[in-house]
Each structure stands twice: as structure tokens, then as C-alpha cells.
């Protein structure tokens, strides 16, 4: 399953330092990270078994530096997903 996260980042310096060094649990993969120019917002595309698995990993790593909104991707209507 693909999961999109919309991040509103309160502390870009800390968030991006942690995000660059994160060790992903087995079964999770991050495909894209698309930040704005000042690092205060980003959209990321992840792949995992369930939304909760992605959420647990992200919140545990950067949750104190951002508010995060998660949703699963409806692949039938999606464009440009990884193959």
C-alpha cells in the first residue's frame, strides 16, 4: 500500500536532520520527499503494509517537530506511482 504524508514542520532544522538519518523498519520504504524551499512543509510518498505502520515510524522519529496528516493512496486513479 502507498501512503502519503503531509507534514507541517515546526522545527525544520531538527526535522530534516532526523529525516536524513532515519533507519526504516523492515517492510517500509520511502519513495519521495518533496519539501518546500524553507523546509517548513513537505509531502512524502511511502510504501508499507498499513497506514499505521508508516505512522508509527514517522511519529516516533519526527512527530515532535511536525504535525502530520496520513492517507492511503487509491492506486486505481493515481498517476506516477513507483513500479
C-alpha positions in Angstrom: 0.0 0.0 0.0 1.2 3.5 -0.7 0.8 6.2 1.9 1.1 10.0 1.5 2.1 12.2 4.4 1.6 15.9 4.5 4.0 17.5 7.0 3.6 20.9 8.6 7.0 21.3 10.2 7.6 23.5 13.3 11.3 22.9 13.6 12.8 22.4 10.1 16.4 22.1 11.3 15.7 19.2 13.7 13.1 17.6 11.4 15.4 17.4 8.4 18.4 16.2 10.4 16.4 13.3 11.8 14.7 12.6 8.4 18.1 12.3 6.7 19.4 9.8 9.2 16.2 7.7 9.8 16.6 3.9 9.8 13.5 2.4 8.4 11.9 -0.7 9.9 11.6 -3.8 7.7 8.7 -3.5 5.3 8.7 0.3 5.0 10.1 2.2 2.1 10.1 5.9 1.3 9.8 6.7 -2.4 9.7 10.6 -2.5 10.2 13.5 -0.2 9.1 16.9 -1.6 9.9 19.8 0.7 9.2 23.5 0.2 12.0 26.0 0.0 12.3 26.7 3.7 11.7 23.2 4.9 8.5 24.0 6.8 6.2 21.8 4.7 6.7 18.6 2.8 4.8 15.8 1.1 6.2 12.3 1.2 5.3 9.0 -0.5 5.8 5.9 1.5 5.1 2.2 0.9 4.1 -0.2 3.7 1.7 -2.8 4.7 -0.7 -0.4 6.6 -1.0 3.3 7.2 -0.5 2.7 11.0 2.9 1.1 10.3 4.1 4.3 8.4 2.5 6.5 11.1 4.2 4.7 13.9 7.7 5.0 12.3 7.2 8.7 11.4 5.7 9.9 14.6 8.4 8.1 16.6 11.1 9.8 14.6 9.9 13.4 13.8 6.4 13.7 15.4 7.5 16.2 18.0 8.8 18.5 15.2 5.7 18.3 12.9 2.0 17.8 12.5 1.4 15.0 10.1 -1.6 14.0 8.0 -1.7 10.5 6.6 -3.8 8.9 3.9 -3.6 5.8 1.8 -3.4 6.2 -2.0 -6.2 4.9 -4.2 -3.9 3.3 -6.8 -6.7 2.9 -9.4 -6.7 6.7 -10.0 -3.1 7.5 -9.1 -0.5 8.7 -11.7 3.3 8.3 -11.5 3.5 5.7 -8.7 6.7 3.7 -8.5 6.7 0.4 -10.3 
